[in-house]
Amino acid sequence: MRWLLAKWFLVILIVRESRSVVWPCTTSADCAKVPDASCSIYGFCQCPAGHVFSTDVTRCLPERSYGLSCEEAVQCSHMLTGAKCEDKLCTCDTGYTYVRGRCRQLANLGEPCNAVINY
């Protein structure tokens, strides 16, 4: 019973920190509601590499990079904070710009910034 509680606690932490969809499984049959999903070695359902669960958790969608076509914002989420799917293209949200593979928050001249990025 203690192990089961620890496993559920881990699921809650993973979901809260990564905003990912995670549910326990023992075999890939437990993940069969989503085509192409399988049970990982850690005992959680997952999409194939390079794919993410759709928002309604019914499909595995390919991850997309900045400027590529998307159906849902979750496909752009590997660009981290500030990414969105707008007009069916992965882009950065207002106040963010695409630099070195991710959307980064803009700082105005004289305002503090959180990273030094040399081009």
N, C-alpha and C positions, 0 to 999 in steps of 0.2 A: 504494500500500500504506500509506503514511504517513497519508493522509486517512482510510482505512478504520479504522486503529487509533485515530485521534483520534475518529472517530464512535463507536466502541464504548466508548471511555473516557468520552465524554460521556453515553452511555446509563447507564453504571454510576454516574456522579455524580448524574444525575437520579433514578434509582431510589433510591439511598442517601439523598439529602437529602429527597425528597418522599414516599417510600414509594409511588410510583405505578408502574403497569404501563406499560412502554415497550418497544416493539420496532420495529426499523427496517423501512421499506417504501419502495417506489418508486412503487407505484400502490395504489389502494384495493382492488384484487383481492388484494393481499398481506394484507389485513386481513379478508378475507371469512369467516373462521372465526367472527367475532363479528358478528352482525346489527347493522346501523346504524353500525359502526365504519368509519372512512375513514383515508386516508393524509394526514397534515397537510403543510403547506408545508415543514416542517422534516424530513420524511422519517421520521415515526414514526406508528404507528397510534394513533388516538384515538377516543373516543366523542363524540357530538354535544355541543354546549355544554349545561351543566347536567346532564350524565350522567357516571358513572364506571364503570370496568370492575368486574364482579362479582369476588369473591375467586378464583373458579376461572377467570376470564378467558374466560367463554363468553357473557356478556351485557353490555349497557350498561344500567345501572340509574340512575334519576333521583336526583340529590342531594336530600337531605331536610333540613329544618330541625328545630330542637328541638321535640319534641312531636308531630311528624308520623310517619306510619307508615313502617316500613323493613323490609327483608328481611335486610340485612347491615350490619354496622358501617361498612363502607366508604362507605355512602351518607351517613353522618353526619360523615364525616371532614373536611368543609370547616369544621366548628366547631373544628377543630384538636385539640390534645392534650386527652384526658379525655372525648371523646365516645364513645358506644357505642349499639348497638341492643339494647334490652332489652324483652322482651315485645312485640316488633314496633313499638316506638316509639323515636325518637331521643331520647336523654337523656344526662345527664352521669354519669360514673363516680363512685364513692365518693371523697370528698375534693375534688370539683369542683362548681362551681355555674354556672348559665347567666347570663351578664351580657353585654349588648351584642353579641349575635350569636355568642358562643362560650362554650365551657366553660372556666372559669378555676379554678385551684387555690386552695383556701381557705387562709387563714392565721389562726391563732388570735390572740387579743388578746395583744399584746406580742411576737409573732413577726415576723421580717422578711417583707416582702411584695415582689413584683416589679413591681407597678403600682399607681398611684393612680387609682381610678375614682370620679369624682364623679357622682352620680345627677342 
